[in-house]
């Protein structure tokens, strides 16, 4: 047998150190990512991380009972309030896990589901999940790539009478209006269930910057908790319908066992901080920063994707490499300068490589008009020439975006009498956040 020299713990820790060092000097614009607050990281380094919690097996799994109370008595009530939902399920472990549970519970094998086509921003895996579950999947008709074709959808609903309309916009600039879709469903196929996968906009929804899909006619909604919502890698489902709650719960019971109790506690902290530490301002500022960033780049001659509706109505901004520039080379150049961008080979309506960028994380770190304008200038210089060393300028902006905002700090926690050992742990995390 050939003996391979496998790297050891020193190599592993070196890579962790390299990652953290780069993160400390970089600004991240990836739409699928955000940063936890120092307090929301505490559960992951506590004993909670190792424990199970099952509400229905309380006498069997007693090690997680105290932490489990956080889920039952704090997380779920706060989430219901913020989601404007009577029922929530916090067992899903990710957005993809949410999608699987939602499709399996709301559409039986052999039935038909309508979903956003990939070429219009639908998630690349939704159709594959449906196929593996034996669900027939048809594309929701779209116009001008980004918007639902209302007339076409009405005709399709009347012809197919699908069990489920699954609205999933993954690469998006303009969140669809659920009310228009619900009105069509009520008129053409009233037995159809309408679900909104709001993974990318959950932070904006729960902050109140965008309306709850339930208030706009969705029967249920949910998704991941770590994009515009700056929480842990987890997911949730929400509904006001008792029957749908039971259907979702019966599937989640079998599709999820250990649902990661530390992440549930971390999500509770994230939501309380959003409620109590300026989450409404955070959500509004994400939208303002995205608009300002897009306009600024466009004013500097950098091509930014736009429609007759404008540049964007969410956290995402799509930026094209200026003509004559290689997108992969530019992406690497930006990376070396400390600007982490999401390069896609194409996006809806764009038949060339494009940078899919988000203002959520930089806003979470305290970014305002000042930082947006500085970043516009830096990106304009680097994208227009592909040359130059602006790491010093990036470092100046990064120094003002050095830690999460819209969350509790040490002095606030000390003032309310937090246990000294927990406060000490928090302080060490805060110093390294």
MARDREN-608208 format. One line per 5 residues: number of its first residue (from 1); their letters; for each residue x, z, y of C-alpha. Coordinates in nm, 3 decimals. Layout:
% MARDREN-608208
NUM> a> X/Z/Y ~ ...
***
This chain:
% MARDREN-608208
1> xxxxx> 0.000/0.000/0.000 ~ 0.126/-0.091/0.345 ~ 0.198/0.221/0.549 ~ 0.051/0.191/0.897 ~ 0.180/0.395/1.184
6> xxxxx> -0.141/0.542/1.321 ~ -0.126/0.692/1.672 ~ -0.157/1.070/1.682 ~ -0.299/1.335/1.910 ~ -0.036/1.278/2.178
11> xxxxx> -0.135/0.913/2.209 ~ -0.504/1.006/2.212 ~ -0.461/1.264/2.488 ~ -0.245/1.025/2.685 ~ -0.528/0.772/2.690
16> xxxxx> -0.776/1.038/2.801 ~ -0.539/1.133/3.081 ~ -0.495/0.770/3.180 ~ -0.871/0.720/3.193 ~ -0.929/1.027/3.409
21> xxxxx> -0.644/0.939/3.643 ~ -0.788/0.593/3.699 ~ -1.137/0.734/3.750 ~ -1.007/0.970/4.019 ~ -0.864/0.680/4.220
26> xxxxx> -1.138/0.423/4.154 ~ -1.488/0.349/4.285 ~ -1.735/0.242/4.016 ~ -2.009/-0.016/4.077 ~ -2.137/-0.056/3.719
31> xxxxx> -2.522/-0.052/3.720 ~ -2.548/0.121/3.380 ~ -2.332/0.417/3.481 ~ -2.338/0.721/3.706 ~ -2.174/1.065/3.720
36> xxxxx> -2.298/1.407/3.614 ~ -2.286/1.697/3.855 ~ -2.043/1.980/3.769 ~ -2.332/2.206/3.670 ~ -2.487/1.938/3.447
41> xxxxx> -2.155/1.920/3.257 ~ -2.159/2.289/3.168 ~ -2.385/2.255/2.857 ~ -2.135/2.015/2.699 ~ -1.858/2.276/2.698
46> xxxxx> -2.079/2.566/2.596 ~ -2.195/2.672/2.251 ~ -2.520/2.483/2.316 ~ -2.341/2.160/2.231 ~ -2.318/2.256/1.863
51> xxxxx> -2.680/2.369/1.818 ~ -3.004/2.219/1.690 ~ -3.347/2.286/1.833 ~ -3.674/2.190/1.667 ~ -3.991/2.324/1.824
56> xxxxx> -4.167/2.285/1.490 ~ -3.888/2.455/1.287 ~ -3.827/2.760/1.505 ~ -3.793/2.997/1.211 ~ -3.540/2.772/1.037
61> xxxxx> -3.304/2.677/1.321 ~ -3.272/2.999/1.518 ~ -2.928/2.931/1.669 ~ -3.076/2.711/1.940 ~ -3.383/2.913/2.033
66> xxxxx> -3.263/3.041/2.371 ~ -3.133/2.704/2.482 ~ -3.444/2.540/2.335 ~ -3.651/2.738/2.584 ~ -3.484/2.533/2.856
71> xxxxx> -3.636/2.221/2.703 ~ -3.982/2.365/2.650 ~ -4.018/2.584/2.959 ~ -3.813/2.396/3.219 ~ -3.716/2.039/3.130
76> xxxxx> -4.054/1.919/3.009 ~ -4.263/2.074/3.291 ~ -4.022/1.948/3.560 ~ -4.010/1.600/3.407 ~ -4.389/1.586/3.382
81> xxxxx> -4.415/1.673/3.749 ~ -4.154/1.423/3.864 ~ -4.278/1.143/3.636 ~ -4.640/1.220/3.734 ~ -4.721/1.237/3.364
86> xxxxx> -4.930/1.472/3.153 ~ -4.709/1.423/2.847 ~ -4.337/1.361/2.803 ~ -4.111/1.329/2.500 ~ -3.742/1.408/2.551
91> xxxxx> -3.623/1.346/2.198 ~ -3.486/0.991/2.254 ~ -3.109/0.991/2.269 ~ -3.061/0.673/2.476 ~ -3.242/0.383/2.638
96> xxxxx> -3.209/0.178/2.320 ~ -3.348/0.465/2.116 ~ -3.639/0.483/2.363 ~ -3.703/0.112/2.317 ~ -3.708/0.143/1.939
101> xxxxx> -3.946/0.439/1.945 ~ -4.173/0.277/2.203 ~ -4.203/-0.055/2.021 ~ -4.246/0.109/1.679 ~ -4.517/0.345/1.808
106> xxxxx> -4.710/0.108/2.032 ~ -4.701/-0.211/1.823 ~ -4.740/-0.225/1.446 ~ -4.558/-0.463/1.215 ~ -4.726/-0.803/1.220
111> xxxxx> -4.866/-0.760/1.571 ~ -4.755/-0.944/1.885 ~ -4.559/-0.810/2.181 ~ -4.483/-0.975/2.515 ~ -4.151/-0.897/2.680
116> xxxxx> -3.929/-1.021/2.961 ~ -3.710/-1.312/2.844 ~ -3.335/-1.254/2.854 ~ -3.291/-1.543/3.097 ~ -3.510/-1.353/3.344
121> xxxxx> -3.331/-1.021/3.304 ~ -3.487/-0.876/2.988 ~ -3.262/-0.662/2.772 ~ -3.068/-0.864/2.518 ~ -3.165/-0.634/2.230
126> xxxxx> -3.542/-0.595/2.282 ~ -3.628/-0.905/2.081 ~ -3.388/-0.807/1.803 ~ -3.547/-0.461/1.776 ~ -3.894/-0.616/1.761
131> xxxxx> -3.781/-0.860/1.494 ~ -3.638/-0.585/1.273 ~ -3.964/-0.390/1.310 ~ -4.166/-0.695/1.204 ~ -4.315/-0.742/1.550
136> xxxxx> -4.371/-1.094/1.683 ~ -4.218/-1.122/2.030 ~ -4.321/-1.374/2.296 ~ -4.172/-1.415/2.647 ~ -4.362/-1.305/2.954
141> xxxxx> -4.399/-1.614/3.177 ~ -4.176/-1.589/3.484 ~ -4.154/-1.786/3.810 ~ -3.843/-1.840/4.019 ~ -3.658/-1.652/3.743
146> xxxxx> -3.709/-1.304/3.893 ~ -4.087/-1.270/3.924 ~ -4.376/-1.253/3.678 ~ -4.589/-1.569/3.672 ~ -4.928/-1.402/3.717
151> xxxxx> -5.136/-1.707/3.628 ~ -4.922/-1.788/3.325 ~ -4.934/-1.431/3.201 ~ -5.312/-1.423/3.239 ~ -5.348/-1.732/3.021
156> xxxxx> -5.107/-1.594/2.760 ~ -5.290/-1.261/2.742 ~ -5.623/-1.438/2.691 ~ -5.480/-1.662/2.420 ~ -5.273/-1.407/2.226
161> xxxxx> -5.441/-1.068/2.286 ~ -5.106/-0.893/2.219 ~ -5.087/-0.533/2.104 ~ -4.818/-0.455/2.360 ~ -4.679/-0.580/2.690
166> xxxxx> -4.325/-0.441/2.709 ~ -4.187/-0.486/3.061 ~ -3.810/-0.445/3.040 ~ -3.596/-0.557/3.332 ~ -3.231/-0.486/3.265
171> xxxxx> -3.056/-0.723/3.503 ~ -3.292/-0.708/3.800 ~ -3.307/-0.735/4.174 ~ -3.683/-0.696/4.220 ~ -3.875/-0.448/4.004
176> xxxxx> -4.205/-0.602/3.895 ~ -4.532/-0.458/4.024 ~ -4.703/-0.297/3.723 ~ -5.042/-0.299/3.899 ~ -5.064/-0.678/3.892
181> xxxxx> -4.987/-0.680/3.520 ~ -5.232/-0.400/3.439 ~ -5.511/-0.581/3.625 ~ -5.445/-0.891/3.415 ~ -5.447/-0.685/3.095
186> xxxxx> -5.777/-0.518/3.186 ~ -5.934/-0.854/3.255 ~ -5.793/-1.063/2.972 ~ -5.688/-0.828/2.689 ~ -5.812/-0.472/2.748
191> xxxxx> -5.690/-0.343/2.411 ~ -5.329/-0.424/2.500 ~ -5.095/-0.131/2.567 ~ -4.870/-0.169/2.871 ~ -4.525/-0.005/2.862
196> xxxxx> -4.256/-0.017/3.134 ~ -3.891/0.028/3.032 ~ -3.760/0.170/3.359 ~ -3.409/0.258/3.242 ~ -3.237/0.114/3.548
201> xxxxx> -3.478/0.257/3.803 ~ -3.562/0.600/3.660 ~ -3.357/0.779/3.924 ~ -3.539/0.592/4.200 ~ -3.876/0.667/4.039
206> xxxxx> -3.817/1.037/3.978 ~ -3.670/1.075/4.327 ~ -3.983/0.918/4.475 ~ -3.807/0.611/4.619 ~ -4.013/0.390/4.385
211> xxxxx> -4.364/0.477/4.256 ~ -4.423/0.605/3.905 ~ -4.528/0.320/3.675 ~ -4.812/0.544/3.556 ~ -4.956/0.545/3.908
216> xxxxx> -4.932/0.165/3.909 ~ -5.119/0.110/3.585 ~ -4.868/0.143/3.302 ~ -4.998/0.328/2.996 ~ -4.649/0.465/2.934
221> xxxxx> -4.296/0.433/3.064 ~ -3.947/0.563/2.999 ~ -3.588/0.479/2.926 ~ -3.237/0.607/2.974 ~ -3.132/0.889/3.204
226> xxxxx> -2.782/0.791/3.316 ~ -2.815/0.491/3.550 ~ -2.979/0.548/3.887 ~ -3.081/0.883/3.737 ~ -2.741/1.060/3.734
231> xxxxx> -2.802/1.254/3.414 ~ -2.659/1.267/3.062 ~ -2.675/0.985/2.811 ~ -3.027/1.046/2.686 ~ -3.381/0.911/2.724
236> xxxxx> -3.745/1.008/2.771 ~ -4.095/0.868/2.728 ~ -4.392/0.958/2.950 ~ -4.766/0.892/2.935 ~ -5.103/1.025/3.049
241> xxxxx> -5.275/0.910/2.730 ~ -5.322/1.170/2.455 ~ -5.348/0.910/2.178 ~ -5.029/0.738/2.291 ~ -4.854/1.075/2.310
246> xxxxx> -4.941/1.137/1.947 ~ -4.833/0.789/1.840 ~ -4.502/0.824/2.020 ~ -4.450/1.174/1.884 ~ -4.515/1.073/1.523
251> xxxxx> -4.250/0.801/1.543 ~ -3.998/1.012/1.736 ~ -4.032/1.281/1.468 ~ -3.889/1.042/1.207 ~ -3.661/0.830/1.426
256> xxxxx> -3.474/1.124/1.584 ~ -3.345/1.436/1.412 ~ -3.085/1.619/1.620 ~ -3.179/1.506/1.970 ~ -2.869/1.658/2.132
261> xxxxx> -2.974/1.990/2.282 ~ -2.684/2.005/2.528 ~ -2.797/1.672/2.673 ~ -3.153/1.804/2.705 ~ -3.026/2.108/2.896
266> xxxxx> -2.804/1.885/3.110 ~ -3.104/1.665/3.188 ~ -3.300/1.972/3.296 ~ -3.019/2.064/3.536 ~ -3.007/1.708/3.670
271> xxxxx> -3.380/1.702/3.742 ~ -3.380/2.045/3.908 ~ -3.088/1.939/4.127 ~ -3.269/1.617/4.214 ~ -3.577/1.821/4.306
276> xxxxx> -3.395/2.094/4.500 ~ -3.078/1.930/4.637 ~ -3.190/1.621/4.823 ~ -3.295/1.384/4.548 ~ -3.548/1.215/4.776
281> xxxxx> -3.269/1.137/5.022 ~ -3.047/1.013/4.737 ~ -3.311/0.768/4.612 ~ -3.385/0.630/4.957 ~ -3.015/0.595/5.036
286> xxxxx> -2.944/0.401/4.715 ~ -3.192/0.137/4.831 ~ -3.055/0.138/5.187 ~ -2.695/0.112/5.070 ~ -2.775/-0.180/4.838
291> xxxxx> -2.943/-0.372/5.119 ~ -2.661/-0.301/5.362 ~ -2.390/-0.395/5.112 ~ -2.559/-0.726/5.026 ~ -2.619/-0.820/5.390
296> xxxxx> -2.267/-0.720/5.488 ~ -2.099/-0.933/5.223 ~ -2.324/-1.227/5.305 ~ -2.242/-1.194/5.676 ~ -1.872/-1.210/5.580
301> xxxxx> -1.929/-1.540/5.399 ~ -1.925/-1.398/5.045 ~ -2.200/-1.561/4.834 ~ -2.464/-1.304/4.735 ~ -2.763/-1.394/4.517
306> xxxxx> -3.087/-1.385/4.715 ~ -3.442/-1.521/4.696 ~ -3.715/-1.573/4.954 ~ -3.790/-1.202/4.895 ~ -3.442/-1.104/5.012
311> xxxxx> -3.131/-0.975/4.836 ~ -3.262/-0.680/4.637 ~ -3.523/-0.405/4.617 ~ -3.332/-0.176/4.381 ~ -2.976/-0.054/4.324
316> xxxxx> -2.833/-0.384/4.200 ~ -2.655/-0.648/4.409 ~ -2.530/-0.972/4.251 ~ -2.214/-1.114/4.404 ~ -2.067/-1.455/4.325
321> xxxxx> -1.695/-1.529/4.329 ~ -1.625/-1.759/4.626 ~ -1.573/-2.125/4.525 ~ -1.231/-2.197/4.383 ~ -1.178/-1.846/4.246
326> xxxxx> -1.161/-1.755/3.879 ~ -1.409/-1.472/3.815 ~ -1.206/-1.306/3.539 ~ -0.891/-1.308/3.751 ~ -1.081/-1.165/4.045
331> xxxxx> -1.236/-0.896/3.826 ~ -0.894/-0.790/3.702 ~ -0.763/-0.792/4.056 ~ -1.045/-0.568/4.174 ~ -0.980/-0.336/3.879
336> xxxxx> -0.615/-0.303/3.976 ~ -0.720/-0.220/4.331 ~ -0.951/0.058/4.211 ~ -1.284/-0.128/4.233 ~ -1.468/-0.130/3.899
341> xxxxx> -1.724/-0.410/3.881 ~ -1.954/-0.543/3.609 ~ -1.863/-0.908/3.538 ~ -2.131/-1.110/3.357 ~ -2.090/-1.470/3.234
346> xxxxx> -2.427/-1.544/3.397 ~ -2.737/-1.367/3.525 ~ -3.097/-1.480/3.578 ~ -3.095/-1.793/3.792 ~ -2.714/-1.794/3.816
351> xxxxx> -2.534/-2.038/3.589 ~ -2.184/-1.909/3.652 ~ -1.992/-1.582/3.626 ~ -2.127/-1.317/3.861 ~ -2.055/-0.955/3.952
356> xxxxx> -2.357/-0.733/3.876 ~ -2.298/-0.437/4.105 ~ -2.479/-0.110/4.178 ~ -2.480/0.127/4.473 ~ -2.606/0.422/4.267
361> xxxxx> -2.278/0.596/4.177 ~ -2.113/0.558/4.516 ~ -2.431/0.698/4.671 ~ -2.427/0.986/4.424 ~ -2.074/1.060/4.549
366> xxxxx> -2.197/1.080/4.908 ~ -2.166/0.719/5.023 ~ -2.341/0.638/5.352 ~ -2.339/0.348/5.599 ~ -1.977/0.426/5.684
371> xxxxx> -1.855/0.389/5.327 ~ -2.070/0.081/5.266 ~ -1.927/-0.093/5.572 ~ -1.571/-0.004/5.474 ~ -1.630/-0.134/5.122
376> xxxxx> -1.783/-0.454/5.255 ~ -1.464/-0.517/5.451 ~ -1.243/-0.444/5.150 ~ -1.443/-0.663/4.913 ~ -1.462/-0.945/5.168
381> xxxxx> -1.084/-0.952/5.201 ~ -1.016/-0.936/4.826 ~ -1.288/-1.182/4.722 ~ -1.212/-1.439/4.989 ~ -0.839/-1.456/4.918
386> xxxxx> -0.797/-1.296/4.576 ~ -0.471/-1.156/4.711 ~ -0.339/-0.865/4.911 ~ -0.287/-0.500/4.829 ~ -0.572/-0.285/4.961
391> xxxxx> -0.523/0.014/4.734 ~ -0.446/0.233/5.035 ~ -0.776/0.133/5.198 ~ -0.963/0.195/4.874 ~ -0.796/0.536/4.849
396> xxxxx> -0.918/0.631/5.197 ~ -1.279/0.551/5.101 ~ -1.238/0.719/4.763 ~ -1.116/1.037/4.934 ~ -1.459/1.060/5.098
401> xxxxx> -1.629/0.995/4.762 ~ -1.438/1.255/4.566 ~ -1.717/1.461/4.408 ~ -2.087/1.440/4.321 ~ -2.333/1.529/4.598
406> xxxxx> -2.704/1.612/4.587 ~ -2.626/1.900/4.350 ~ -2.540/2.271/4.347 ~ -2.197/2.391/4.456 ~ -2.009/2.713/4.382
411> xxxxx> -2.124/2.902/4.689 ~ -2.491/2.823/4.626 ~ -2.471/2.944/4.266 ~ -2.275/3.257/4.361 ~ -2.537/3.337/4.624
416> xxxxx> -2.816/3.346/4.365 ~ -2.623/3.577/4.132 ~ -2.514/3.349/3.850 ~ -2.328/3.532/3.570 ~ -1.957/3.559/3.654
421> xxxxx> -1.831/3.402/3.329 ~ -2.063/3.105/3.372 ~ -1.966/3.081/3.737 ~ -1.600/3.075/3.639 ~ -1.664/2.793/3.392
426> xxxxx> -1.856/2.602/3.658 ~ -1.573/2.645/3.906 ~ -1.316/2.499/3.666 ~ -1.540/2.199/3.602 ~ -1.614/2.156/3.972
431> xxx> -1.245/2.152/4.057 ~ -1.187/1.869/3.809 ~ -1.509/1.671/3.868
***
